Amino acid sequence: YTGRGRELLLGYALALGVLLPLLLGLEALPTLAWRWPLLVTLGSLAAYPGFVFLTGLATFSARRYLLSRTRWRGIRFALTGRARSHGARMLLYGLLALITGGLTLPLLRNRLMAHLIGQAWYGSERFRYDGPDGVLQRRYLKAGGLMLGVGALWVGALAGALPFLPRLLRGLEPPEPPTLLPALAGVPAALLLLSALW
């Protein structure tokens, strides 16, 4: 690695010089709400895509700096392409993930990583990434289904205990363990079943 601390400090100062005015402007927007409410709403809505774009831009630029300052056996790494293109790609993928409720998030992250790795070079050899989208997508959907199943089981267990909660909170007799036992015992059993189906 041949990078210098001064270059890192300048990059940090540049990032701070871009982000600080944007953050201060975003913080100042609510003070204008009484006078220009539409401007405040539009400014707030525009800030989030702007930050996603800047995140993509910064990610690409940081990777470019790191690779351009790294050598292995005297041969230099490089990253070609444009940071703006990566930022725009991240913004579009983020909007698509938002529209689909996050279901396409692993697919989009995989493609974004493929784009980033596909722009990297080691000397005259280009890096290549061919990770399949489907495998990652299936695992993501299985994990999401497992989380929804566990959440539904806990809500069901809580709903089974709800008739007893008012009496318990008023200091009356606590529910007998056998009445709560079926609701609570079903949760570990369902977890075992879901993990076996995994």
C-alpha positions in Angstrom: 0.0 0.0 0.0 1.5 3.3 -1.1 -1.2 5.8 0.1 -0.3 8.7 2.3 -1.9 10.2 5.3 -2.1 13.6 3.7 -4.2 12.2 0.8 -6.6 10.6 3.2 -6.9 13.8 5.2 -7.6 15.8 2.0 -10.2 13.2 1.0 -11.9 13.5 4.4 -11.9 17.3 4.2 -13.4 17.2 0.8 -16.2 14.8 1.9 -16.8 17.0 5.0 -16.8 20.1 2.8 -19.6 18.5 0.6 -21.6 16.9 3.4 -21.5 19.6 6.0 -23.4 22.3 4.0 -25.9 19.7 2.9 -26.6 18.6 6.5 -26.7 22.1 7.8 -29.2 23.0 5.0 -31.3 20.0 5.9 -31.3 21.0 9.5 -32.3 24.6 8.6 -35.2 23.6 6.4 -37.8 23.2 9.3 -37.2 26.8 10.3 -38.7 27.8 6.9 -41.8 25.6 7.3 -44.1 28.4 8.4 -43.2 30.5 5.3 -42.6 27.9 2.5 -44.1 24.5 3.5 -43.9 23.1 0.0 -40.2 24.0 -0.3 -39.5 22.2 3.0 -41.3 19.1 1.9 -39.6 19.0 -1.5 -36.2 19.7 0.1 -36.6 16.9 2.6 -37.8 14.5 -0.1 -34.9 15.4 -2.4 -32.3 15.0 0.4 -32.7 11.2 0.7 -32.0 10.4 -3.0 -29.2 12.9 -2.9 -27.5 11.1 0.0 -27.9 7.7 -1.6 -26.3 9.1 -4.8 -23.4 10.6 -2.7 -23.0 7.3 -0.9 -22.5 5.5 -4.2 -20.1 8.3 -5.4 -18.1 8.1 -2.2 -18.0 4.3 -2.2 -16.6 4.2 -5.8 -14.1 7.0 -5.1 -12.8 5.4 -2.0 -12.4 2.0 -3.7 -10.6 3.8 -6.6 -8.2 5.5 -4.2 -7.5 2.3 -2.3 -6.8 0.3 -5.5 -4.7 3.0 -7.2 -2.4 3.1 -4.1 -2.1 -0.7 -3.8 0.6 -2.8 -5.5 1.3 -6.5 -5.4 4.7 -7.7 -6.7 5.2 -4.4 -8.3 2.0 -4.5 -10.4 -0.6 -1.8 -9.7 -4.3 -2.2 -9.1 -6.8 0.2 -10.7 -10.5 1.0 -10.9 -11.9 2.4 -14.1 -15.3 3.8 -14.8 -17.0 6.9 -13.4 -18.1 7.5 -9.8 -21.2 9.3 -11.1 -22.3 6.1 -12.9 -21.9 4.1 -9.7 -23.8 6.7 -7.7 -26.7 6.7 -10.3 -26.8 2.9 -10.3 -27.0 2.9 -6.5 -29.8 5.4 -6.6 -31.8 3.5 -9.2 -31.3 0.2 -7.3 -32.3 1.8 -4.1 -35.5 3.2 -5.7 -36.3 -0.3 -7.1 -35.7 -1.9 -3.7 -38.1 0.7 -2.2 -40.7 0.0 -4.8 -40.5 -3.8 -4.3 -40.6 -3.5 -0.5 -37.0 -4.7 -0.1 -37.7 -8.0 -1.8 -35.1 -7.3 -4.6 -32.5 -5.9 -2.2 -30.1 -8.9 -2.3 -30.3 -9.1 -6.1 -29.6 -5.4 -6.5 -26.7 -5.5 -4.0 -25.2 -8.4 -5.9 -25.4 -6.5 -9.2 -24.0 -3.4 -7.6 -21.0 -5.4 -6.3 -20.6 -7.1 -9.7 -20.4 -3.6 -11.3 -17.9 -2.4 -8.8 -15.7 -5.5 -9.1 -16.0 -5.6 -12.9 -14.4 -2.2 -13.0 -11.3 -3.3 -11.1 -8.0 -4.2 -12.8 -4.7 -5.8 -11.7 -2.2 -4.7 -14.3 -3.8 -5.6 -17.6 -6.1 -8.2 -16.2 -9.7 -7.2 -15.4 -11.5 -8.6 -12.4 -14.7 -10.6 -13.0 -17.6 -11.4 -10.7 -20.2 -13.8 -11.7 -22.1 -14.6 -8.5 -25.6 -15.9 -9.3 -28.5 -13.7 -8.2 -30.9 -16.6 -7.6 -29.0 -18.3 -4.8 -28.7 -15.2 -2.8 -32.3 -14.2 -3.5 -33.6 -17.6 -2.3 -31.6 -17.4 1.0 -32.9 -13.9 1.6 -36.5 -15.0 1.0 -36.1 -18.0 3.3 -34.6 -15.9 6.1 -37.4 -13.4 5.7 -40.0 -16.1 5.8 -38.4 -17.5 8.9 -38.5 -14.1 10.6 -42.1 -13.6 9.7 -43.0 -17.1 11.0 -41.3 -16.5 14.3 -42.9 -13.1 14.6 -46.3 -14.6 13.9 -45.7 -17.3 16.5 -44.8 -14.8 19.1 -47.8 -12.7 18.3 -50.0 -15.8 18.6 -48.4 -16.6 21.9 -49.0 -13.1 23.2 -52.6 -13.3 21.9 -53.1 -16.5 23.8 -51.9 -14.7 27.0 -54.0 -11.6 26.4 -57.2 -12.7 28.2 -55.1 -13.2 31.4 -53.2 -10.0 31.3 -55.8 -7.6 32.7 -56.4 -9.9 35.7 -52.7 -10.2 36.2 -52.2 -6.5 36.1 -55.0 -5.8 38.6 -53.4 -8.1 41.1 -55.9 -10.8 40.8 -55.0 -14.4 40.5 -52.2 -15.1 37.9 -53.1 -17.5 35.1 -52.4 -21.1 35.7 -49.4 -22.4 33.8 -51.3 -25.1 31.9 -53.4 -22.4 30.1 -50.3 -20.5 28.8 -48.3 -23.6 28.2 -49.8 -24.6 24.8 -49.3 -21.1 23.4 -45.7 -20.8 24.6 -44.7 -24.4 23.9 -45.8 -24.0 20.2 -43.1 -21.4 19.6 -40.0 -23.7 20.0 -41.8 -26.5 18.2 -42.5 -24.2 15.3 -38.9 -22.9 15.3 -37.6 -26.5 15.1 -40.0 -27.2 12.2 -39.0 -24.1 10.3 -35.3 -24.8 10.8 -35.8 -28.4 9.5 -37.5 -27.0 6.4 -34.7 -24.6 5.8 
